[in-house]
Amino acid sequence: MEKSVNSNKILFFGITKDITGLSELYLNLEGKSIATFKEELTLKFPKLKLLSSLNIALNHEYVPLDLIISLGDEIALIPPVSGG
């Protein structure tokens, strides 16, 4: 979906970008919870379920799964981070 005034911007980083083949996506998620969004996204991209963890940030802040998304909110998928 292309960017529009009636959409939310979803950003993909790291392995989530590799799995989806996208760096960003625009969807209307107004009124949905973060949990519902996450469920719908894993239906569209089943390999996301294979990640050991997947954090969701809304407008640059980690949020609880029951938070409701508003129109214009920016959502980022933060995959597990490995380091040494």
Secondary structure, 3 states (H helix, E strand, C coil): CCCCCCCEEEEECHHHHHHHCCCEEEECCCCCEHHHHHHHHHHHCHHHHHCCCCEEEECCEECCCCCECCCCCEEEEECCCCCC
